[in-house]
Amino acid sequence: MHTDDELEHSSLLEDLFGETLLQLRVFQKKLATEGEQRGLIGPRDVDIIWERHILNSAAVVPFIEASVDENERFKTVADVGSGGGFPGIVVAACLPNFKITLIEPMERRVEWLNECVSELGLDNVTVLRERAENCVSDIKHKKGLHPFSVVTCRAVAPLTKLSGWTLPLLKHGGQLIALKGRSAPEELRKAGKEILKYGGCNPEVFDAPIAEGFEPTHVAIINKK
């Protein structure tokens, strides 16, 4: 695992993020100084925030871009269980032309997310203090929420549970793009019935490259009928 100090003294971050790096540096610094104390990252993560959390989250960005037609008027993404802002804050910084909704039930994490949105100057983000199940109900009963083009998440729950929390948030033809570990194929296999029950189809797992010399992460992608 590459340390934050190593990455800050290389050209990799600038090559990957360009102008977005200014915002992400604010995020990294905030995580490094407050993240452990506020229960958002573990003590072992303090020196590896770039690779463990920010670069890992950024790996989902190309998949989100590819899933939405560039001419689509409303490019909307919901991040379920946003927690410390992974991947939602990173996605919002990298995709300023997308509207990002961060869904998080815990008050202290919602407070953190709102601070990050303000300090990074993200004007494309809405933070909802809500459980995903309640958002599903709001969409179903047309209570102020509209179905999303993409739903994403990271380290929230296995797909047996996640399918019911995320697939109903999608519009027809939308995609669930979930950051997962090496167990993603087995998760998809176990969640087959739930995926079908909630209108999902064509589940697949893809390697998600981070950068040369870094181990790729994985994304599970499920289409909404």
N, C-alpha and C positions, 0 to 999 in steps of 0.2 A: 504494500500500500504506500503510495507517494504521500509525503507529508506536505502540509500547506506551505511550509517554508521552501521546500524544493520546487513546488509548482510556481510560487511567486517569483522565483529567480530563474524561471524558464520563459520561453516565448509561447508556451502551449496555450495558456489561458487567453491571451490576446488573439492568437490564431483562431481559437474556437469561438470566442464570443464577440470579438470586435468591440464596437461601441457599447454593447450591452454589459461589458465587463465592469464598467464604472458602477452600475447598479448592483451587480452581483458581488462586487467587493464590499459594498455597504452591508449586504446580506451576510456575507461570510464573517465580516468583523463583528456584526451584531450577534451572530451565533457563537463566535469564539469567546465573546465577553459575557454573554448572558445565557446562552443556550443550555449549558449544564445546570446552572443555578435554577433555571426555570423549568427544568425537567423535560427539555425538548431533545437533547442529545445526551448520550452517555459520556462518562469521563474519558473513555478510551477514544472517543471521536473528536475531542477538542482540537487535536493537531492534524486531523485528516478530513476536515470538513469539505474541502474542495472535492476530493475523490469520492468519499463515502456518501455524501449527500447532494452536492450541487452538480457535479459531473454525472453522477448516477441519474439524477432527476432530468438533466438536460438530454439524456439519451432518448427520452420519449418524444422530444420536440419534432424530429423529422417525421415520425409516424403520425403525429397530430396534423402537421402540415399536409402530408400526403392524403389524409383521410377526408379533407374538406376541399371542395372545388374552389379554386382561387377566385371565381366570379360569384361565389355564394355571398349574399348580402349580409346575413347574420352568421358569423363564424363564432359559435358559442361552445365553451368548454366548461364542464363541471368537474371539479376536483373533490372527490368524496373522502372525508376524513383527512383534511389538509394538515392537521397537527402543526408541526414546525414550519410548514410551507413547502413540503416535498410531495409531489413535484410542482404544486400549483404556483408558488411564488416564482420559481425558476421559469416555468412555462410562460407566465405572464410577462416577465422581463424579456424573454426571447421572442415572444410573439405579440408585439404591441398592437397589431391589427386584429387580434382575437379578443372577444369578451370572455373573461374568465370569472367563474363563480366558485368561491372556496366554501365548501360545506363542512362545518366543524361544530360538534355539539358542546364542547367543553369551553366554558367562559374564559378561563385563563389563556387558552390557546387562541380563542377568537381575539382577545385583547392583543396578544402577540402578533397575530396576522394583520390586524388593523395598523399596528405600529409599523410593521414591515412595509405595508402598502404605502403608508404616509412617508416613511423615511427613504424609500426607493423611488418615490414619485410615480407610482403605478396608477395611471388613470383609467385602466381597462379592467379593473378588478372590483368585484362585489364580494363581501364576506357575509355569509349567512350563519348565524348561530342556530343550527338545526340538525336533527338527525336525518340521515338519508331517507329513512322510511317515511318521515313526514313530508319531505320534499316530493317523494313519489305520490303521496296522497294529494298534495297541492297541485301537481301537474294533472293528475287524474280528474280532479274536481275543478280545474281551471281557476285556482286561487292565486293568481299573480305570477306563477312560474310557467315557462314554456319549455317543451322538450329541447334537449341540447343536441348539437351536432356530434360532440364527443364527450365521453365521460372517462376520466382517468383517475388513478389512485396508486398508492404505494404503501405496502406493508400495513394494510387495513384488516384483511380477513381472507380466509380461503375462498375460492370461487364458488364453493357450495353455498356460502352465505352471501358473497359479494354479488352474485348474479341477480338476486332479488332486490338488492339495494341499488343497483346501477343500471341494469338493462331497462327498467321501466322509466328511467330518466331520459332515455334517448328517443329522438324522433325516428321515424321509419327511414332506414338507410344509414343511420348513425352508427358509431362504433364505440365499444368499450375498449380502451387501450390501457391495460393494467401492467405496471412494472412488477415483475415477479422474479423469484430466484430460480434455481436450477430445477425445483420441483414443479415448475409450471406445466409440463406435459401431463404429469400425474394428476395435478389439480384439475385440469381440463377434463381428463378422463372421468374422475370422480364426480364432476359437476355436470355431466352430460344431461341428466334429467332436468336439473334446475335451469340450465341454459335454454333448453327447449321450452320449458314451462313459461319463462319470461320473455319469449320471443326472440331468443338469440339463435344465430346460425353461423356456420362456417368458422368454428373456433380454430385458431392456429397460434402457434408459438414461434416467435422470431428472435434471433439474436439482435441485440441493440448495441452497436458499437459505441464506445465512449471516445477513445482516441487511440492512436497507434501506441502499442506498448502497455495498454490497459486491458484487463479482462472485460469482455463485454457483459452487459447485463441481459435480461430477457424481458420481452413483452408478450403478454397474452392478448390477442385481439379477437373480439367477438362482434359480428355484425348484428344489427337489429333489423328484423324483418319489416 
